[in-house]
Amino acid sequence: MDIERSPLATPFPEMPAIEGVVLRVARAQYKEWDRCDLTFIELCDGTAVAGVFTQSACSSTEVEMGREQVKAGSARALIVNAGNSNAFTGYRGREAVEQIMAQVSDGLQCEPREVFVSSTGVIGVPLPKDKAREGVASALTAPECSWEDVANTIATTDTFAKGATASAMIGETRVEISAVIKGSGMIAPDMATMLGYIFTDASVTPGFLQEVLQAANGKTFSCITVDSDTSTSDTVLAFATGKAGNTLLTSFDDTGADAFAAAIADVCRQLAQLVVRDGEGAQKFIEIAVTGADSDASAHKVGLAIANSPLVKTAIAGEDANWGRIVMAVGKAGEPADRDTLSIGFGGHWAARDGQPVAGYDEAPVTEHLKGQNITVEVDLGIGSGRSTVWTCDLTHGYISINADYRS
């Protein structure tokens, strides 16, 4: 299946190496393709780890085991398999993961629980243990590679490599953050993305790293949707090697903790938006800003109701300023709303205010805005101070083509 590069794609950024992190990729050949599909990332002794995972009731073995592994707080390696999600595969799927963990732990002389495994691809096909064994063996001795190599290797239906970077000052010490992500379809905010990995040289306790990641997730990965479908395998892991030598961060009371948290949130926001920009078949990136809601949580739900509406998404794909569809989506959200206080705009141009069309409304500037690639939708419920921002993409024939042909 040939997929054209998304018109919303961005160049892969220059990303710094993270001390204590070694990147390698290999070919396990989980599918019949001419590319690397197994990623091995070695982490130095003492690396702290945190994670957020899918809320799917049918999550993969990798997710179930990962949830338990992060509780111990330490990591020495990450393996990512592309082309096979290993989800809904019962004991055979678990055996494959345990085999990978044992093989890597033998190679690094670490505990198996310190080896994290993720898999992405087709659901319902057990990960072939023979291919996994050979792939891991090749990866353990493979030459080091770049962040872009890693981003390409973890991808499935992605049309471009996705990476993000940021830095922060902790006292007098500069810490670096580099991160990669894959995701294009089956994207919904529970917790939202597909597979994302964040690496920093900061010295931070596992508990505080978990607190920072969860807070960032709530404002980023949990605010994106491509198609309202939540994956069985969604995982975001954060690894902190401690090699920067900063004073250990243990809580928000520590000097530099706020700066570090802001940098992690910035990276997560970049990654989340990159996933939306590569939404399957996407031609337009859409930001939906909801204000005046009963609460922030209520605004979030209203925003998602709009973002997940096929009628709204297809109207924007067709560059049709049909704001009545947004009225519909607000009304179906199941959240407090008042028709007579509702206002709707596009790109800073109000189409409706206080429950009725704007007098002398000129649709021309709105239509012009919708012809662009970056679309903003403003919704003011006019009943409170709650606010939220959600990101999505349009719904085109391309989405159908990609997913109708996914297993071919």
MARGUFI-498045 format. One record per residue (C-alpha): residue number from 1; x, y, z. Coordinates in steps of 0.05 Angstrom, whole numbers, padded with zeros to 5 digits. Example, Ala and Ser with C-alpha at 12.3 -4.5 7.8 and 13.67 -1.06 7.14 Angstrom:
2
    n      c1      c2      c3
    1   00246  -00090   00156
    2   00273  -00021   00143
***
This chain:
408
    n      c1      c2      c3
    1   00000   00000   00000
    2   00031   00065  -00022
    3   00013   00125   00021
    4   00028   00196  -00001
    5   00064   00241   00048
    6   00016   00284   00087
    7   00010   00356   00061
    8   00013   00377   00134
    9   00080   00343   00145
   10   00137   00381   00178
   11   00212   00370   00171
   12   00245   00325   00222
   13   00279   00370   00273
   14   00352   00372   00294
   15   00352   00334   00360
   16   00408   00328   00410
   17   00436   00262   00433
   18   00416   00245   00505
   19   00474   00220   00547
   20   00458   00150   00572
   21   00415   00133   00512
   22   00440   00089   00454
   23   00396   00080   00393
   24   00395   00019   00347
   25   00348  -00010   00295
   26   00343  -00077   00260
   27   00300  -00119   00212
   28   00255  -00171   00244
   29   00212  -00173   00180
   30   00146  -00177   00217
   31   00115  -00158   00150
   32   00138  -00166   00079
   33   00171  -00098   00072
   34   00240  -00073   00057
   35   00254  -00033   00120
   36   00276  -00037   00193
   37   00218  -00054   00239
   38   00250  -00067   00307
   39   00278  -00012   00351
   40   00326  -00025   00409
   41   00343   00032   00456
   42   00394   00019   00510
   43   00389   00061   00574
   44   00443   00071   00625
   45   00439   00042   00695
   46   00397   00085   00741
   47   00349   00110   00688
   48   00281   00130   00716
   49   00218   00114   00678
   50   00145   00137   00677
   51   00087   00119   00631
   52   00016   00131   00610
   53  -00024   00078   00573
   54  -00087   00065   00535
   55  -00152   00059   00573
   56  -00177   00006   00525
   57  -00209  -00054   00560
   58  -00176  -00098   00506
   59  -00105  -00073   00515
   60  -00045  -00112   00492
   61   00001  -00154   00535
   62   00056  -00102   00525
   63   00010  -00049   00556
   64  -00012  -00094   00614
   65   00060  -00111   00631
   66   00083  -00039   00621
   67   00033  -00013   00672
   68   00064  -00060   00723
   69   00136  -00047   00703
   70   00133   00029   00711
   71   00114   00019   00784
   72   00185  -00004   00798
   73   00210   00062   00767
   74   00273   00037   00732
   75   00290   00020   00660
   76   00350  -00007   00621
   77   00320  -00018   00552
   78   00263  -00007   00504
   79   00242  -00052   00446
   80   00190  -00029   00396
   81   00161  -00077   00344
   82   00127  -00047   00283
   83   00078  -00084   00238
   84   00045  -00128   00291
   85   00009  -00102   00353
   86   00010  -00170   00388
   87  -00058  -00150   00418
   88  -00114  -00200   00429
   89  -00065  -00258   00424
   90  -00071  -00291   00492
   91  -00015  -00332   00523
   92   00023  -00335   00457
   93   00029  -00259   00456
   94   00053  -00258   00528
   95   00105  -00312   00514
   96   00133  -00270   00457
   97   00140  -00209   00502
   98   00172  -00249   00558
   99   00221  -00280   00508
  100   00242  -00210   00485
  101   00250  -00185   00556
  102   00292  -00246   00575
  103   00336  -00241   00513
  104   00351  -00167   00523
  105   00361  -00174   00598
  106   00412  -00229   00585
  107   00448  -00184   00536
  108   00450  -00124   00584
  109   00456  -00163   00649
  110   00395  -00128   00679
  111   00328  -00149   00707
  112   00274  -00170   00656
  113   00225  -00120   00687
  114   00273  -00064   00665
  115   00262  -00082   00592
  116   00201  -00047   00563
  117   00167  -00073   00501
  118   00117  -00040   00454
  119   00085  -00067   00391
  120   00041  -00034   00338
  121   00006  -00058   00276
  122  -00048  -00110   00260
  123  -00090  -00135   00319
  124  -00102  -00210   00331
  125  -00037  -00239   00302
  126   00012  -00266   00354
  127   00082  -00236   00349
  128   00125  -00289   00315
  129   00176  -00310   00367
  130   00227  -00334   00316
  131   00228  -00268   00279
  132   00229  -00230   00345
  133   00288  -00271   00370
  134   00328  -00259   00306
  135   00309  -00186   00304
  136   00331  -00174   00376
  137   00396  -00212   00364
  138   00411  -00166   00305
  139   00392  -00104   00344
  140   00437  -00119   00403
  141   00498  -00114   00358
  142   00473  -00064   00307
  143   00510   00002   00297
  144   00483   00064   00331
  145   00432   00104   00291
  146   00397   00172   00291
  147   00332   00196   00322
  148   00302   00200   00252
  149   00320   00127   00240
  150   00283   00109   00304
  151   00223   00151   00285
  152   00219   00117   00217
  153   00228   00047   00246
  154   00171   00052   00297
  155   00122   00077   00244
  156   00066   00038   00209
  157   00018   00080   00167
  158   00055   00144   00185
  159   00074   00186   00124
  160   00131   00224   00158
  161   00179   00216   00216
  162   00159   00253   00279
  163   00205   00282   00331
  164   00208   00338   00381
  165   00259   00370   00427
  166   00263   00421   00483
  167   00310   00441   00539
  168   00304   00471   00609
  169   00348   00502   00661
  170   00349   00468   00729
  171   00388   00516   00771
  172   00453   00527   00733
  173   00446   00462   00694
  174   00416   00455   00624
  175   00378   00391   00612
  176   00358   00365   00544
  177   00296   00328   00520
  178   00289   00289   00455
  179   00227   00250   00436
  180   00197   00210   00379
  181   00126   00187   00365
  182   00086   00146   00315
  183   00013   00152   00301
  184  -00034   00167   00244
  185  -00100   00131   00254
  186  -00138   00096   00311
  187  -00126   00160   00350
  188  -00173   00182   00406
  189  -00161   00213   00474
  190  -00161   00153   00520
  191  -00102   00169   00530
  192  -00097   00189   00457
  193  -00035   00175   00419
  194  -00003   00111   00392
  195   00070   00101   00413
  196   00111   00158   00440
  197   00179   00158   00475
  198   00211   00217   00513
  199   00283   00217   00534
  200   00318   00267   00579
  201   00385   00272   00614
  202   00353   00305   00674
  203   00360   00275   00743
  204   00289   00264   00769
  205   00255   00214   00814
  206   00208   00164   00780
  207   00149   00190   00822
  208   00158   00262   00801
  209   00171   00242   00728
  210   00104   00205   00730
  211   00070   00266   00759
  212   00098   00311   00705
  213   00081   00263   00649
  214   00010   00253   00672
  215  -00001   00328   00677
  216   00027   00339   00607
  217  -00014   00282   00579
  218  -00079   00314   00603
  219  -00065   00377   00563
  220  -00036   00345   00501
  221  -00045   00272   00482
  222  -00113   00270   00514
  223  -00134   00330   00472
  224  -00124   00300   00402
  225  -00169   00257   00359
  226  -00165   00233   00287
  227  -00222   00184   00283
  228  -00249   00173   00354
  229  -00220   00103   00357
  230  -00176   00085   00416
  231  -00119   00036   00403
  232  -00105  -00027   00443
  233  -00032  -00008   00446
  234  -00027   00067   00462
  235   00035   00080   00503
  236   00077   00140   00522
  237   00140   00127   00562
  238   00188   00179   00592
  239   00259   00160   00610
  240   00307   00203   00651
  241   00380   00182   00652
  242   00404   00232   00705
  243   00468   00245   00666
  244   00459   00321   00664
  245   00482   00324   00736
  246   00428   00372   00760
  247   00403   00372   00832
  248   00353   00315   00836
  249   00281   00336   00822
  250   00232   00306   00871
  251   00172   00353   00870
  252   00147   00420   00844
  253   00178   00452   00906
  254   00248   00441   00877
  255   00284   00496   00838
  256   00275   00485   00764
  257   00218   00436   00771
  258   00168   00483   00738
  259   00216   00495   00679
  260   00227   00420   00670
  261   00152   00406   00672
  262   00139   00461   00621
  263   00192   00432   00575
  264   00161   00362   00580
  265   00092   00392   00566
  266   00120   00429   00506
  267   00149   00366   00476
  268   00085   00328   00488
  269   00045   00383   00454
  270   00091   00382   00394
  271   00085   00306   00389
  272   00010   00306   00397
  273   00000   00357   00342
  274   00047   00319   00296
  275   00003   00258   00302
  276  -00058   00299   00281
  277  -00019   00329   00224
  278  -00008   00259   00198
  279  -00080   00237   00209
  280  -00097   00186   00157
  281  -00120   00223   00095
  282  -00115   00291   00130
  283  -00112   00354   00088
  284  -00126   00404   00144
  285  -00102   00413   00216
  286  -00160   00437   00260
  287  -00155   00471   00328
  288  -00221   00476   00367
  289  -00221   00526   00424
  290  -00280   00521   00471
  291  -00292   00576   00523
  292  -00349   00597   00568
  293  -00365   00526   00589
  294  -00391   00502   00656
  295  -00322   00474   00673
  296  -00256   00456   00639
  297  -00277   00383   00637
  298  -00343   00402   00605
  299  -00307   00445   00553
  300  -00262   00386   00537
  301  -00321   00341   00524
  302  -00355   00393   00480
  303  -00291   00402   00441
  304  -00284   00327   00429
  305  -00357   00322   00407
  306  -00342   00374   00354
  307  -00275   00343   00335
  308  -00304   00273   00328
  309  -00365   00293   00287
  310  -00360   00265   00216
  311  -00407   00320   00193
  312  -00362   00375   00221
  313  -00298   00342   00195
  314  -00326   00331   00125
  315  -00354   00402   00121
  316  -00284   00429   00136
  317  -00254   00380   00086
  318  -00302   00410   00035
  319  -00286   00481   00058
  320  -00359   00492   00074
  321  -00373   00544   00129
  322  -00432   00504   00154
  323  -00432   00527   00227
  324  -00499   00492   00238
  325  -00462   00427   00244
  326  -00422   00455   00302
  327  -00487   00475   00336
  328  -00508   00402   00327
  329  -00444   00376   00357
  330  -00448   00421   00418
  331  -00520   00400   00429
  332  -00504   00325   00427
  333  -00444   00330   00474
  334  -00487   00317   00536
  335  -00456   00377   00571
  336  -00489   00441   00598
  337  -00504   00488   00540
  338  -00553   00544   00525
  339  -00575   00555   00453
  340  -00586   00629   00467
  341  -00515   00643   00493
  342  -00477   00601   00442
  343  -00427   00635   00396
  344  -00388   00603   00338
  345  -00330   00629   00296
  346  -00277   00608   00247
  347  -00208   00638   00244
  348  -00228   00698   00287
  349  -00291   00713   00247
  350  -00356   00704   00286
  351  -00412   00671   00247
  352  -00462   00668   00304
  353  -00466   00706   00370
  354  -00511   00695   00429
  355  -00554   00642   00395
  356  -00565   00675   00328
  357  -00529   00692   00263
  358  -00487   00755   00266
  359  -00523   00813   00234
  360  -00494   00827   00165
  361  -00452   00763   00169
  362  -00403   00759   00111
  363  -00384   00687   00097
  364  -00327   00706   00049
  365  -00271   00713   00100
  366  -00292   00648   00134
  367  -00292   00612   00068
  368  -00223   00640   00054
  369  -00199   00615   00122
  370  -00225   00545   00108
  371  -00185   00542   00044
  372  -00121   00541   00085
  373  -00087   00482   00118
  374  -00091   00507   00190
  375  -00162   00517   00213
  376  -00187   00547   00278
  377  -00257   00539   00305
  378  -00280   00582   00364
  379  -00339   00562   00407
  380  -00362   00604   00466
  381  -00418   00572   00507
  382  -00429   00635   00547
  383  -00448   00600   00612
  384  -00384   00596   00653
  385  -00308   00602   00654
  386  -00289   00532   00632
  387  -00242   00526   00572
  388  -00206   00473   00533
  389  -00169   00465   00466
  390  -00174   00402   00424
  391  -00137   00385   00360
  392  -00163   00343   00302
  393  -00161   00338   00226
  394  -00211   00335   00170
  395  -00243   00271   00144
  396  -00229   00256   00071
  397  -00234   00200   00020
  398  -00161   00185   00036
  399  -00180   00159   00106
  400  -00227   00108   00075
  401  -00175   00087   00023
  402  -00121   00076   00075
  403  -00163   00036   00123
  404  -00201  -00004   00071
  405  -00134  -00029   00047
  406  -00098  -00033   00115
  407  -00084  -00108   00117
  408  -00068  -00116   00043
***
